[in-house]
Amino acid sequence: MIDATPDFPSQLNALRESAQALTLNGVLLTHAHIGHYAGLIHLGREVMGADGVPVYVMPRMRRFLETNGPWEQLVKLNNVELRSIAADQPVSLGDHVRVTPLLVPHRDEYSETVAFSIEGPRRRVLYLPDIDKWERWDRRIEDLLAQVDAAFIDGTFFTEGELPGRNAAEVPHPRIEESLRRFEELPARERDKVHFIHLNHTNPAIRARSPAARQIEAGGCHVARVGQVVPL
């Protein structure tokens, strides 16, 4: 599982159904924002009382979990077993899958933020739910697209002005409209790899037949679907 959302029970059930697996073999965390790690609490003694679930973490993420309650209790009671990972260093998950963390610029109040390049025997997938802006990254997203078969990337907001009364600069993300403009010169096969995820509730592209969703499809990209499976 990548990231433990607040709706962890539904997430775990979906994983079991799609993978036909009865056990959770591990969790990889991208960063310490509420939608990405808060579900770990379900592994604690008040809920599942899990035993040593591997949780793969970057250095600052590890310190955050070890030194802040209630997460530190998960570590002390061995509900989770923290396993350190490092930027650009592949980690083998079993015999057939490798995952490589890629540092990305984001609001790193409590931990660094990473994307994951996930490589199986036949396909490679990019998972990148959060980034401030493409231009702030020391990598080109287009280069990564060329290296993968599918990319699940930040689609938090569709356009400016989705957060009335709030300073949008405090929650920077590349708007989907920006990404579509950036990708419009790419070949169709490259744009077809793009699947937008992490959509905020204000994002009109959540609605499948909305003008925003149709604009994404017209641009040769996609909104990720619940239950979508990409065999590796």
N, C-alpha and C positions, 0 to 999 in steps of 0.2 A: 504494500500500500504506500502511495506517495501522499504525504500530508494526512493529518488526522483532524478532520473538520469537527465543528460543534455537533453536527448530526452524525456522529461516529457510528451509532447502531445501524442506520440505514446504509452508510458507506460500507460497513463490514458485511452486511447482508448482500449488497450488490456485488461485492468482491467474491463472496462465496458462491453466488449463483453463476457469475461469469467464469470464474476459474475452477468451479466444481471442487473447491477445497474447503475442508472443514476447520482448518487451523490458520491462524494469522502468523506467517513466517517472519514478518518484520515490517517496520515503518521507516520510510525515508522522509526527513523533514526539510522543507525548503527555507523556512525562516520563522521568526517568533511574532507573527501577527495572528490575531485571534482565529481567523478562519483556517489556519494551517497547522496548529498544534494543540488547540484547546481540547480536542477530542481525546487526547491521551488520558484525560481524567477518568474515562470509562474503563481504563485498564486497572484502576486502583481498587483497593479492598472494599470500598463502598459499592462497587458495581461488579466487575468481572473477577477481580482478584487474580489477575493474570500472573503468570510465572515466567519472568525473564524474557519478555518479548523483545527481540533486538530492535533498537531504535537508532538509526544512522544519523549522526549529527556533525555539523561543522563545529570548530572550536568555540566560538562565542555562543552558539546554540547549546552546546554541552554545558558551559558554565551557567547559562541562564537556567537550565533545568535543574542543575545540581545545587543552586544557591537561592532559589525562589520557591516558596510554597504556593500551592500544594504539590508542585511538580517534584520537589526534592523528595517527598515521601514515596513517590513511585520508584525512585532510585534506591532509597534506603530499604524499602521493603522488597526490593528485587522484582517489582511488577514489570519493570523495564530494564533492559541491559543496554546501556549507552555504548555505541560503537562509533569511534571517531572516523571521520572522512575528511579529505582535503581537496582543495580546488585542483581540478585537472588531473586528479589521480583516480583511475578506474577502480571500481570495487566489484568483485565477482559475487553474484548472488546465485549460488548453485553452479551447475556445470555449464549453463547455456546463456546466461544473461549477465551483462556487465553494465554498470551504471557509473557515469562520470559527472561529478558536480562541476558546474560552471558559475563562477561568481558573476552576479549582475548588480548594477546600481539600483538601490531601492531605499526606502526609509528604514534605515538600520538602527532603530533606537535600542533594540535589545539583542539582536543577533545579526550576523551577515545574512545575505540572501543569495540563494543559488537556484539555477535551473538544473535540470538533469538531462543528459544525453543517455538514452537507454538503448543498448545494443543486444540484439538476439542473434540467433544463427542466420536469419534471413533478412531481417529489417532493423532499421535504427529509427528511433522516435525522439523528438525533442519535447520536453515538458517544461514550460516557462510561464508560470501563472502570473508573475509580478515583475515589473521593471518600471523605472521612472520614465525614461524616454529612450528610444532606440539610439538617438544621437549621443547619449551619455555613456554608452557602452564602448568598451575597447575592442569589441568584436562587431562584425557586420552580420546582422540577422540573415541577410541574403546568402552569405557564405555558409552559415549553418544550415539553411534550407537546402542548399545544394548537397549537403552531406547526409541528409536524413530522408526517410520515406514519408514521414508525417510529422507535423509540428503543431503542438497544442500550446497556443501562446496567449499572452495577456490581451483580453478583450473587455476589461473592466467597464469602461465607458465607451459609448458610441461617438459622442460629440461633446463639445464644450457646453456648459450651462446645465448639466444634469443635476447639479447640487445647489439649488437656490438657497441663498443665505449662508453658504459656506465658501471658504477660500479654496478653490480647486487646486491651488499650488501646494496645499498641505497634503494632498493625496494625488501626487503626479502619476500618471500612467499614459502610455501612448493611446490616444483615442483611436477607435477602429477606423474612423474616417482618415486619420493620419496614416495608419498602416496600409489602408487600401491605396492611398495615393503613392506611398512609397513602393508598393509592390506592383503597381500597374504596368510597369515596363518589363517585368519579369515574364519569361515564357509561361504559357498556360499550365504546363506540367509542374512548374514551381509554385505557382499560386494555388494550384489544386491541393498542395500539401498542407496548406494553412487551415487550421481549425481554431477558432477563437473560443477561449474558455474564461472562467472567472468573471462572468458577467454580473455586474451589480444589478440590484432590483430596479434601478432607474433606467437601465439600458433597454431601449425599445427592441433591440434584436433578440431579446428573450422570447418574444412572440414570433412564432415560426413564419407567419404570413404577413408580418409587418413590413412597411416600406424599408426599414433599416435592414431586416433580414434579407429582403430581396436585393438590396444594394450590395450586400456582401456576396451573395451568389452571383450577381451580375459582374462583380469584380473577380470572379473565378475562385473565391475562397469559401469557407464554410463556418457555420456555428456548430461546435461539437454537440453531439446528441447524447442524452442520457442512455447508458447501456452500450455505447459505441465500443466496438472491439477492434483492435489492430493486432493481428497475430504477429509475433516476433520471429 
